[in-house]
Amino acid sequence: MHPIQPASAALVPITTDTPIGFTLIGVKKKAAIQLMGSRLWGRFNPNHWDPVYAAQTGLKAPIQTGEMSSAYIAEMCVNYLGANFFRRARIACKYVASTYANEVITTHGVVREKTPKGAGFRFKLEVWTDNEAGEIKTTGWVEADVGV
């Protein structure tokens, strides 16, 4: 069992004292079709914003782009790692199921590894997203240096 921060807990940034098993409080986002169809995310492909077109291609609703899930994960990581997320960090994600319009997506993260590096540590976080039914949508990991 991993330590879990209660929902009412204040966000505690990852520091050199953060233990393996530390659980990040995720962010929740609604897969809003207005964003899914913006030029930044998916305007080039009607599967991302047009319900009629999506249905014609066999989808139950328009699907969110994978980059949007990555952005949600990145937001969670910035909340915990701050500027460390932008220096020598790595993120790798695999999109395992479609995120449909109007689903509520929650990010999750757990510290899985903590390797000494310089004066600090290289942290490896397991990250994932799921919808309100608990269906996993994205899985991956993030590595970042803290205190190095």
The 8 nearest C-alpha neighbors of each residue, nearest first, counted from 0:
[[1, 2, 20, 3, 21, 22, 109, 19],
 [0, 2, 20, 3, 21, 22, 109, 19],
 [3, 1, 21, 20, 22, 4, 0, 109],
 [4, 2, 22, 1, 5, 21, 23, 24],
 [3, 5, 8, 6, 22, 2, 24, 23],
 [4, 6, 8, 7, 3, 24, 9, 2],
 [7, 5, 8, 4, 24, 9, 3, 10],
 [6, 8, 5, 9, 4, 10, 24, 3],
 [9, 7, 5, 6, 4, 10, 11, 24],
 [8, 10, 11, 7, 6, 4, 5, 24],
 [9, 11, 8, 12, 24, 79, 78, 23],
 [10, 12, 9, 13, 79, 8, 23, 14],
 [13, 11, 79, 14, 80, 10, 78, 81],
 [12, 14, 79, 17, 80, 11, 15, 145],
 [15, 13, 16, 17, 12, 145, 146, 80],
 [14, 16, 17, 119, 145, 146, 120, 13],
 [17, 15, 14, 18, 13, 119, 120, 19],
 [16, 18, 14, 15, 13, 21, 19, 110],
 [19, 17, 21, 20, 16, 110, 113, 15],
 [18, 20, 110, 111, 21, 112, 113, 17],
 [21, 19, 1, 110, 109, 111, 18, 22],
 [22, 20, 110, 19, 109, 18, 2, 23],
 [23, 21, 109, 3, 108, 20, 2, 4],
 [24, 22, 108, 25, 109, 107, 21, 4],
 [23, 25, 22, 107, 4, 26, 10, 6],
 [26, 24, 106, 107, 75, 23, 105, 27],
 [25, 27, 106, 105, 75, 28, 24, 71],
 [28, 26, 105, 104, 103, 106, 25, 29],
 [27, 29, 104, 103, 30, 105, 26, 71],
 [28, 30, 103, 31, 102, 101, 104, 27],
 [29, 31, 101, 100, 102, 103, 32, 28],
 [32, 30, 33, 29, 34, 101, 100, 35],
 [31, 33, 35, 34, 100, 48, 36, 30],
 [34, 32, 31, 36, 35, 37, 48, 30],
 [35, 33, 37, 36, 32, 31, 40, 30],
 [34, 36, 32, 33, 37, 41, 47, 40],
 [35, 37, 48, 42, 41, 34, 33, 47],
 [38, 36, 34, 39, 42, 40, 35, 41],
 [37, 39, 42, 40, 41, 36, 43, 35],
 [40, 38, 37, 41, 42, 36, 34, 35],
 [41, 39, 37, 38, 35, 42, 36, 64],
 [40, 42, 36, 43, 47, 35, 44, 37],
 [41, 43, 36, 38, 37, 44, 40, 45],
 [42, 44, 41, 45, 38, 36, 47, 40],
 [45, 43, 46, 42, 41, 47, 48, 36],
 [46, 44, 49, 47, 48, 52, 43, 42],
 [47, 45, 53, 61, 44, 48, 49, 52],
 [48, 46, 61, 62, 45, 41, 35, 63],
 [47, 49, 36, 45, 61, 46, 32, 35],
 [48, 50, 45, 52, 51, 46, 53, 61],
 [51, 49, 53, 61, 52, 60, 54, 48],
 [52, 50, 54, 53, 49, 55, 60, 61],
 [51, 53, 55, 49, 54, 50, 46, 45],
 [52, 54, 46, 50, 58, 56, 61, 55],
 [55, 53, 58, 57, 51, 56, 52, 59],
 [56, 54, 52, 53, 57, 51, 58, 50],
 [55, 57, 53, 54, 58, 52, 46, 51],
 [58, 56, 54, 55, 53, 59, 60, 52],
 [57, 59, 54, 53, 60, 56, 61, 55],
 [58, 60, 54, 57, 53, 61, 99, 50],
 [61, 59, 58, 50, 99, 53, 100, 62],
 [62, 60, 47, 46, 53, 48, 50, 100],
 [63, 61, 99, 47, 98, 100, 97, 46],
 [62, 64, 98, 47, 35, 99, 65, 100],
 [65, 63, 66, 67, 41, 62, 40, 47],
 [66, 64, 67, 68, 69, 94, 63, 137],
 [65, 67, 69, 64, 68, 70, 40, 63],
 [66, 68, 70, 65, 69, 64, 71, 63],
 [69, 67, 71, 70, 65, 66, 72, 137],
 [68, 70, 66, 72, 67, 71, 73, 65],
 [69, 71, 73, 67, 68, 72, 66, 74],
 [72, 70, 68, 74, 73, 69, 67, 75],
 [71, 73, 69, 75, 70, 74, 106, 76],
 [72, 74, 70, 76, 71, 75, 69, 77],
 [75, 73, 71, 77, 76, 72, 70, 78],
 [76, 74, 78, 72, 73, 77, 25, 26],
 [77, 75, 73, 79, 78, 74, 80, 72],
 [76, 78, 81, 80, 74, 79, 75, 84],
 [77, 79, 75, 76, 81, 80, 74, 12],
 [80, 78, 12, 76, 77, 13, 81, 75],
 [79, 81, 77, 83, 84, 76, 13, 78],
 [80, 82, 77, 83, 79, 84, 78, 76],
 [81, 83, 84, 85, 80, 86, 77, 79],
 [84, 82, 86, 80, 85, 81, 144, 143],
 [83, 85, 82, 88, 80, 86, 81, 77],
 [84, 86, 83, 82, 88, 87, 81, 77],
 [87, 85, 83, 88, 84, 82, 143, 144],
 [88, 86, 143, 85, 89, 144, 84, 83],
 [89, 87, 143, 142, 86, 84, 85, 144],
 [90, 88, 142, 141, 143, 87, 91, 140],
 [89, 91, 141, 140, 142, 92, 88, 139],
 [92, 90, 139, 140, 141, 89, 93, 138],
 [93, 91, 139, 138, 94, 140, 137, 90],
 [92, 94, 138, 137, 139, 95, 91, 65],
 [93, 95, 137, 96, 136, 65, 92, 138],
 [94, 96, 136, 137, 93, 97, 138, 135],
 [97, 95, 136, 94, 98, 135, 137, 134],
 [98, 96, 99, 62, 136, 95, 63, 94],
 [97, 99, 63, 62, 136, 96, 102, 100],
 [100, 98, 62, 61, 102, 60, 63, 97],
 [99, 101, 30, 61, 32, 102, 62, 31],
 [102, 100, 30, 31, 29, 99, 103, 32],
 [103, 101, 30, 100, 29, 99, 104, 130],
 [104, 102, 29, 130, 28, 131, 30, 101],
 [103, 105, 130, 28, 27, 129, 29, 102],
 [106, 104, 27, 128, 129, 26, 25, 130],
 [107, 105, 128, 25, 26, 127, 72, 27],
 [108, 106, 25, 127, 126, 128, 23, 105],
 [107, 109, 126, 23, 125, 22, 124, 127],
 [108, 110, 22, 125, 124, 21, 20, 23],
 [109, 111, 124, 19, 20, 21, 112, 123],
 [112, 110, 124, 19, 123, 109, 20, 125],
 [113, 111, 123, 122, 110, 19, 114, 124],
 [114, 112, 122, 121, 120, 19, 123, 115],
 [113, 115, 121, 120, 116, 112, 122, 123],
 [116, 114, 120, 119, 121, 113, 117, 118],
 [115, 117, 120, 119, 121, 118, 114, 147],
 [116, 118, 147, 119, 115, 120, 146, 121],
 [117, 119, 147, 146, 116, 120, 115, 145],
 [120, 118, 146, 147, 116, 117, 145, 15],
 [119, 121, 115, 116, 114, 145, 144, 113],
 [120, 122, 144, 114, 143, 113, 116, 115],
 [123, 121, 113, 143, 142, 112, 120, 144],
 [124, 122, 142, 112, 141, 111, 110, 113],
 [125, 123, 110, 141, 140, 109, 111, 126],
 [124, 126, 140, 109, 108, 139, 111, 110],
 [127, 125, 108, 139, 140, 107, 138, 124],
 [128, 126, 138, 137, 107, 106, 139, 108],
 [129, 127, 106, 137, 105, 136, 135, 107],
 [128, 130, 135, 134, 136, 133, 104, 105],
 [129, 131, 104, 133, 132, 103, 134, 102],
 [130, 132, 133, 103, 104, 129, 102, 134],
 [133, 131, 130, 134, 129, 135, 103, 102],
 [134, 132, 130, 129, 131, 135, 128, 136],
 [135, 133, 129, 130, 132, 136, 131, 96],
 [136, 134, 129, 128, 137, 133, 130, 96],
 [135, 137, 96, 129, 95, 128, 94, 134],
 [138, 136, 94, 128, 127, 95, 93, 135],
 [139, 137, 127, 93, 92, 126, 94, 128],
 [138, 140, 92, 126, 91, 93, 125, 127],
 [139, 141, 125, 126, 124, 91, 90, 92],
 [140, 142, 90, 124, 89, 123, 91, 125],
 [143, 141, 123, 89, 88, 122, 124, 90],
 [142, 144, 88, 122, 121, 84, 83, 145],
 [143, 145, 121, 120, 147, 122, 83, 146],
 [144, 146, 120, 147, 119, 15, 14, 121],
 [147, 145, 119, 118, 15, 120, 144, 14],
 [146, 119, 118, 117, 145, 144, 116, 120]]
